């Protein structure tokens, strides 16, 4: 799936950018970022955020920092950081 569909043209594009921004903010502050925290911050259900995260992980924009751990901590990949940089240029 292209990044244009994920972040510009699809119905959930705006929310995926917000989620990615929050994950990057946690990384900059050197704090763990996990699903429940994102759901609370975004005002969405755990299930809704998980659907976005599953897609972002599958497409390589977010990574699991402690795969298999509970809870799973998240971080942006280089591709995820690059997408956010594009939005900051606007």
C-alpha distances in whole Angstrom, upper triangle without the diagonal:
4,7,8,7,7,11,12,12,11,14,14,13,16,17,14,16,19,18,17,20,22,21,22,25,26,25,28,30,30,30,28,25,24,23,26,27,23,24,28,27,24,26,24,24,24,21,19,19,18,15,14,15,13,10,10,12,10,7,11,12,15,17,20,23,25,23,26,28,29,27,24,24,21,20,18,16,17,13,14,17,16,14,17,19,18,19,22,23,23
4,5,5,6,9,10,10,11,14,14,12,15,16,14,14,18,18,16,19,22,21,21,24,26,25,26,29,30,30,28,25,25,24,27,27,24,25,28,27,24,27,25,26,25,23,21,20,20,17,15,16,15,12,11,14,12,9,11,11,15,18,21,24,26,25,27,29,30,29,26,25,21,20,17,16,16,12,13,16,14,12,15,17,15,16,19,20,20
4,5,5,6,8,9,10,13,12,10,12,14,11,11,15,15,13,15,18,18,17,21,22,22,23,26,27,27,25,23,23,22,25,25,21,22,25,24,21,24,23,24,24,22,20,18,19,16,13,14,15,11,10,13,12,9,10,9,13,16,19,22,25,24,27,28,29,27,24,23,19,18,15,14,13,10,10,12,11,8,11,13,11,12,16,16,16
4,6,5,5,6,8,12,12,9,12,14,12,12,15,16,15,17,20,20,20,22,25,24,25,28,29,29,28,25,25,24,27,27,23,24,27,25,22,25,23,25,25,24,21,20,20,18,15,17,17,14,13,16,15,12,14,13,16,20,23,26,28,27,30,31,32,30,27,26,22,21,18,17,17,13,13,15,13,10,13,14,11,12,16,16,15
4,6,6,5,5,9,10,8,11,13,11,12,15,16,15,18,20,20,21,23,25,25,27,29,30,30,28,25,25,23,26,26,22,22,25,24,21,23,21,23,23,21,18,18,18,15,13,15,15,12,12,15,14,12,14,13,16,20,23,26,28,27,29,30,31,29,26,26,22,21,19,18,18,15,14,17,16,12,15,17,15,14,18,19,18
4,6,7,6,9,8,6,9,10,8,9,12,12,12,14,17,17,17,20,22,22,23,26,27,26,24,21,21,19,22,22,18,19,22,21,18,20,18,20,20,18,15,14,15,13,10,12,12,9,8,12,12,9,12,10,13,16,19,22,25,23,26,27,27,25,23,22,18,18,15,15,16,13,11,14,14,10,12,15,14,13,17,18,17
4,6,7,9,8,4,7,9,7,7,10,11,10,12,15,15,16,18,20,20,22,24,25,25,24,21,21,19,22,22,18,19,21,19,17,19,18,20,20,20,16,15,16,15,11,13,15,11,10,14,14,12,13,11,13,17,20,23,26,25,27,28,28,26,23,22,19,18,15,15,15,12,11,13,12,8,10,12,11,10,13,15,14
4,6,9,9,6,7,11,10,9,12,14,14,15,18,19,19,21,23,24,25,27,28,28,27,24,24,23,25,25,21,21,24,22,19,21,20,22,23,22,19,18,20,17,14,16,18,15,14,17,18,15,17,15,17,21,24,26,29,29,31,32,32,30,27,26,22,21,18,19,19,15,14,16,14,11,12,14,11,10,14,15,13
4,7,9,7,9,12,12,12,15,16,16,18,21,21,22,24,26,27,28,30,32,31,30,26,26,24,26,26,22,23,25,24,20,22,21,23,23,22,18,18,20,17,15,17,18,15,15,19,18,16,18,17,19,23,26,28,31,30,32,33,33,31,29,28,25,24,21,21,21,18,17,19,18,14,16,18,15,14,18,18,16
4,6,5,8,10,10,12,14,15,16,18,20,20,22,24,25,26,28,30,31,30,28,25,24,22,24,24,20,20,23,22,18,20,18,19,20,18,15,15,17,14,12,15,16,12,13,17,16,15,17,16,18,21,24,27,29,28,30,31,30,29,26,26,23,23,20,21,22,18,17,20,19,15,17,19,17,16,19,21,19
4,6,8,9,10,12,13,14,16,18,19,20,22,23,25,26,28,30,31,29,28,24,23,21,22,23,19,18,21,20,16,17,15,17,18,16,13,14,16,13,11,15,16,13,14,18,18,17,19,18,19,23,25,28,30,28,30,31,30,28,26,26,23,23,21,23,24,21,19,21,21,17,18,21,19,17,20,22,20
4,6,5,6,9,10,11,12,14,16,17,18,20,21,23,25,26,27,26,24,20,19,17,19,19,15,14,17,16,13,14,12,14,15,14,10,10,12,10,8,11,13,11,11,15,16,15,17,15,16,19,21,24,26,25,27,27,26,24,22,22,19,20,18,20,21,18,16,18,19,15,16,19,18,16,19,21,19
4,5,5,6,9,10,11,12,14,15,17,18,20,21,23,25,26,25,24,20,20,18,20,20,16,16,19,17,14,16,15,17,18,17,13,12,14,12,9,12,14,11,11,15,15,14,15,13,15,18,21,23,26,25,27,28,27,25,23,22,19,18,16,18,19,16,13,16,16,12,12,15,14,12,15,17,16
4,5,5,6,9,10,11,13,14,15,17,19,20,21,23,25,24,23,19,19,18,19,18,15,15,17,15,11,14,13,16,17,17,13,13,15,14,11,13,16,14,13,17,18,16,18,15,16,19,22,24,27,26,28,28,28,25,23,22,19,19,17,18,19,17,14,16,16,12,12,15,14,11,14,16,14
4,5,5,6,9,10,11,12,14,15,17,19,20,21,23,21,20,16,16,14,15,15,11,11,13,12,8,11,10,13,14,14,10,9,12,11,8,10,13,12,11,15,17,16,17,14,14,17,19,22,24,24,25,25,24,22,20,19,16,17,15,18,19,17,14,16,17,14,13,16,16,13,16,19,17
4,5,5,6,8,10,11,12,14,15,17,18,20,21,20,18,15,15,13,15,15,11,12,15,13,10,13,12,14,14,14,11,9,11,10,6,8,11,9,8,11,13,12,13,10,11,14,16,19,21,21,23,23,23,20,18,17,14,14,12,14,16,14,10,13,14,11,11,14,14,12,15,18,17
4,5,5,6,9,10,10,12,14,15,16,18,20,19,18,15,16,15,17,16,12,14,16,13,11,15,14,17,17,17,14,12,14,14,10,11,14,12,10,13,15,14,14,10,11,15,17,19,22,22,25,25,24,22,20,18,15,14,11,14,15,13,9,11,12,8,7,11,11,9,11,14,14
4,5,5,6,9,10,10,13,14,15,17,18,17,17,13,14,13,15,13,10,11,13,10,8,11,12,15,15,16,13,11,14,14,11,11,15,14,12,15,18,16,16,13,13,16,18,19,22,23,25,24,23,21,19,17,14,14,12,15,17,15,12,12,14,12,10,13,14,11,12,16,15
4,5,5,6,9,10,11,13,14,16,17,15,14,10,11,10,12,11,7,9,11,9,8,11,11,13,13,14,11,8,11,11,8,8,12,12,10,12,15,14,14,11,10,13,14,16,19,19,21,20,20,17,15,13,11,11,10,13,15,14,11,12,14,12,11,14,15,13,15,18,18
4,5,5,6,9,10,11,12,14,15,15,14,11,12,12,14,13,10,12,15,12,11,15,15,16,16,17,14,11,13,13,10,9,12,12,9,11,14,13,12,8,8,11,13,15,18,18,21,20,20,18,15,13,10,9,7,10,12,11,7,8,11,9,8,11,13,11,13,16,17
4,5,5,6,9,10,10,12,14,14,14,11,13,14,16,13,10,13,15,11,11,15,15,18,18,19,17,13,16,17,13,12,16,15,12,14,18,16,15,11,11,14,16,17,20,21,23,23,22,20,18,15,12,10,9,12,13,13,9,9,11,10,7,10,12,10,11,14,15
4,5,5,6,9,10,11,12,11,11,8,10,11,12,10,7,11,11,8,9,13,14,16,15,17,15,12,14,16,13,12,16,16,13,15,18,18,17,13,11,14,15,15,18,19,22,20,20,17,15,13,10,10,10,13,15,15,12,11,15,13,11,14,16,14,14,18,19
4,5,5,6,9,10,11,10,9,6,8,10,12,10,8,12,13,11,12,15,15,17,15,17,16,12,13,15,13,10,14,15,11,12,16,16,14,11,8,10,11,12,14,16,18,17,17,15,12,10,7,6,6,10,13,13,10,10,14,13,11,14,16,15,16,19,20
4,5,5,6,9,10,10,10,9,12,14,16,13,12,15,16,14,14,18,19,20,19,21,19,16,17,18,15,13,17,17,13,14,18,17,14,11,10,11,13,13,16,18,21,20,20,18,15,12,9,7,6,9,11,12,9,8,11,11,9,11,14,13,13,16,18
4,5,5,6,9,9,10,9,12,14,16,12,11,15,15,12,14,17,18,20,19,22,20,17,18,20,17,16,19,20,16,17,21,20,18,15,13,15,16,15,18,20,23,21,21,18,17,13,11,10,10,13,14,16,12,11,14,14,11,13,16,15,14,17,19
4,5,5,6,5,6,6,10,12,13,10,10,14,14,12,14,17,18,20,18,21,20,16,17,20,18,15,19,20,17,17,21,21,18,15,13,13,14,13,15,18,20,18,18,15,14,10,9,8,10,13,15,17,14,13,16,17,14,16,19,18,17,21,23
4,5,5,6,7,8,11,14,16,13,13,17,17,15,17,20,21,22,21,23,22,18,19,21,19,16,19,20,16,16,20,20,17,14,12,12,12,11,14,16,19,18,18,16,14,10,9,7,8,11,13,15,12,11,15,16,14,15,18,18,17,20,23
4,5,8,10,11,15,17,19,16,15,19,19,17,18,22,23,25,23,26,25,21,22,24,21,19,22,23,19,19,23,22,19,16,15,15,16,15,17,20,23,21,22,20,18,14,13,10,11,13,14,16,14,11,15,16,13,14,18,17,16,19,21
4,5,9,10,14,17,18,15,15,19,18,16,18,21,23,24,23,26,25,21,23,25,23,20,23,24,21,21,25,25,22,19,17,17,17,15,18,21,23,21,21,19,18,14,13,12,13,16,17,20,17,15,19,19,17,18,21,20,19,22,24
4,7,9,13,16,18,15,16,19,19,17,20,23,24,25,23,26,25,21,22,25,23,20,23,24,21,20,24,24,21,19,16,15,15,13,15,18,20,18,18,17,15,12,12,10,13,15,17,19,17,15,19,20,18,19,23,22,21,24,26
4,6,10,13,14,11,13,16,16,14,17,20,21,22,20,23,23,19,20,23,21,18,21,23,20,19,23,24,21,19,16,15,14,12,14,17,19,16,16,14,13,10,10,10,13,16,18,20,18,17,21,21,19,21,24,23,22,26,27
4,7,10,11,9,11,14,14,14,16,19,19,19,17,20,20,16,17,20,18,15,18,20,18,17,20,21,19,17,13,13,11,9,10,13,15,12,12,10,9,6,7,8,12,15,18,20,17,17,21,21,19,21,24,23,23,27,28
4,7,9,7,7,11,12,11,13,15,16,16,14,16,16,13,13,16,15,12,15,17,15,14,18,19,17,15,11,11,10,10,11,13,15,13,12,9,8,5,5,7,10,14,17,18,15,15,19,19,17,20,22,21,21,25,26
4,6,6,6,9,10,11,12,14,14,13,11,13,14,10,10,14,13,10,13,15,14,13,17,18,17,15,12,11,9,10,11,12,13,11,9,7,6,5,6,9,12,15,19,19,16,17,21,20,19,22,24,23,24,27,28
4,5,5,6,9,10,11,12,11,10,7,9,10,7,7,11,10,8,11,13,13,12,15,17,17,15,12,12,11,13,13,13,14,12,11,8,8,8,8,11,13,16,20,20,17,19,22,20,19,23,24,23,24,28,28
4,5,5,6,9,10,10,10,9,6,10,11,9,9,13,13,12,14,17,16,16,19,21,21,19,16,16,14,16,16,16,16,14,11,9,10,10,11,14,17,20,23,23,20,22,25,23,22,25,27,25,26,30,30
4,6,5,6,9,10,10,11,9,13,13,10,11,15,14,13,16,18,17,17,20,22,21,18,15,16,15,15,16,17,18,16,13,10,11,10,11,13,15,19,22,22,19,20,23,22,20,23,25,23,24,27,28
4,5,5,6,8,8,9,8,11,10,7,9,12,11,10,13,15,14,15,18,19,18,16,13,15,14,15,17,17,19,17,15,12,12,11,10,12,13,17,20,20,16,17,20,19,17,20,22,20,21,24,25
4,6,5,6,5,6,5,9,8,6,9,11,11,11,14,15,15,16,19,20,20,18,16,17,16,18,19,19,20,18,16,13,14,14,13,15,17,20,23,22,19,20,23,21,20,23,24,22,23,27,26
4,6,5,7,8,8,12,11,10,12,15,14,14,17,19,18,20,23,24,23,21,19,20,19,20,21,22,22,20,18,15,16,15,15,17,19,22,25,25,21,22,25,23,21,25,26,23,24,28,28
4,6,8,10,11,14,13,10,13,16,14,14,18,19,18,19,22,23,22,19,17,19,19,20,21,22,23,22,19,16,17,15,15,16,17,21,23,23,19,20,23,21,18,21,23,20,21,24,24
4,5,9,10,12,10,8,12,13,12,13,16,17,16,18,21,21,21,18,17,19,19,21,22,23,24,23,21,18,18,17,15,17,17,20,23,22,18,19,22,19,17,21,22,19,20,23,23
4,7,9,12,10,10,13,15,14,15,18,19,19,21,23,24,24,22,20,22,22,24,25,25,26,24,22,19,20,19,18,20,21,24,26,25,22,23,25,23,21,24,25,22,23,27,26
4,7,8,6,7,10,11,11,13,15,16,16,18,21,21,22,20,19,21,20,23,24,23,24,23,20,18,18,18,17,19,20,23,26,24,21,23,25,22,21,25,25,22,24,27,26
4,5,5,6,9,10,11,12,14,16,17,18,20,22,23,21,19,21,20,22,23,22,22,21,18,16,17,18,17,20,21,24,27,26,22,25,27,24,23,27,28,25,27,30,30
4,6,5,6,9,10,10,12,14,15,16,18,20,21,19,17,18,17,19,19,18,18,17,15,13,13,15,15,18,19,22,25,24,21,23,26,24,23,27,28,26,27,31,30
4,6,5,6,9,10,10,13,14,15,16,18,20,19,17,18,17,20,20,19,19,19,16,15,15,16,16,19,20,22,25,24,21,24,26,24,24,27,28,26,28,31,31
4,5,5,7,9,10,11,13,14,16,17,19,17,16,18,18,21,22,20,21,21,19,17,16,17,16,18,19,21,24,22,19,22,24,21,21,25,25,23,25,28,27
4,5,5,6,9,10,10,12,14,15,16,15,13,15,15,17,18,18,18,18,17,14,13,14,13,15,15,18,21,19,16,19,21,19,18,22,22,21,23,26,25
4,5,5,6,8,10,10,12,14,15,14,12,13,13,16,16,15,15,16,14,13,11,13,12,14,15,17,21,19,17,20,22,20,20,23,24,23,25,28,28
4,5,5,6,9,10,11,12,14,14,13,14,15,18,19,17,18,19,18,16,15,16,14,16,16,18,21,19,17,20,22,19,20,23,23,22,25,27,27
4,6,5,6,9,10,11,12,11,10,13,14,17,19,17,19,20,19,17,15,15,13,14,14,15,18,16,13,16,18,15,16,20,20,18,21,24,23
4,5,5,6,8,10,10,9,7,9,10,13,15,14,15,16,16,14,11,12,9,11,11,13,16,14,12,15,17,15,15,19,20,19,21,24,24
4,6,5,6,9,10,10,9,10,10,14,15,13,14,16,16,15,12,13,11,13,13,14,17,15,14,17,19,17,18,22,22,21,24,27,27
4,5,5,6,9,9,9,11,13,16,18,16,18,19,20,18,15,16,13,14,13,13,16,14,12,16,17,15,16,20,19,19,22,24,24
4,6,5,6,5,6,8,11,14,16,15,17,19,19,17,14,14,11,11,9,10,12,10,8,12,13,12,13,16,17,16,19,21,22
4,5,5,6,5,6,8,11,13,12,14,16,17,16,12,12,9,10,9,9,12,11,10,13,15,14,15,18,19,19,22,24,25
4,6,8,8,9,11,14,16,14,16,18,19,18,15,16,13,13,12,12,14,12,12,16,17,15,17,20,20,21,24,26,26
4,6,8,10,13,16,18,16,19,21,22,21,18,17,14,14,12,10,12,9,10,13,14,12,15,17,17,18,21,23,23
4,6,7,10,13,16,14,17,19,21,20,16,15,12,11,9,7,9,7,7,11,12,11,14,16,16,18,20,22,23
4,7,10,13,16,15,18,19,21,19,16,14,11,9,6,5,7,5,4,8,9,8,10,13,14,14,16,19,20
4,7,9,12,12,15,16,17,15,12,10,7,6,4,5,9,8,6,9,12,11,12,15,16,17,18,21,22
4,6,9,9,12,13,15,14,10,9,6,5,6,6,10,10,9,12,14,15,15,18,19,20,21,24,26
4,6,5,9,9,11,10,6,6,5,6,9,10,13,14,13,15,18,18,18,21,23,23,24,27,29
4,6,9,9,11,10,7,5,5,6,9,10,14,15,14,15,19,19,19,21,24,24,25,28,30
4,6,5,8,9,6,6,8,10,13,14,17,19,18,19,22,23,23,25,28,28,28,31,33
4,5,9,9,6,8,9,11,14,14,18,19,18,20,23,23,24,26,28,28,30,32,34
4,7,8,7,10,12,15,17,18,21,22,21,23,26,26,27,29,31,31,33,36,37
4,6,5,8,11,14,17,18,22,23,22,23,27,27,27,29,31,31,32,35,37
3,5,8,11,15,18,20,24,25,23,25,28,28,27,30,32,32,32,36,37
4,6,10,13,17,19,22,23,21,23,26,26,25,28,30,29,30,33,34
4,6,10,13,15,19,20,18,19,23,23,22,25,27,27,28,31,32
4,7,11,13,17,18,16,17,20,20,19,22,25,24,25,28,29
4,7,10,13,14,12,13,17,17,16,19,21,21,21,25,26
4,7,10,11,9,10,13,14,13,15,18,18,19,22,23
4,7,8,5,6,10,10,10,12,15,15,16,18,20
4,5,5,6,9,10,11,12,15,16,17,19,21
4,5,5,6,9,10,10,13,15,15,17,19
4,5,5,6,9,10,11,13,14,16,18
4,5,5,6,9,10,11,13,15,16
4,5,5,6,9,10,11,13,15
4,5,5,6,9,10,11,13
4,5,5,7,9,10,12
4,5,5,6,9,10
4,5,5,6,9
4,5,5,7
4,5,6
4,5
4
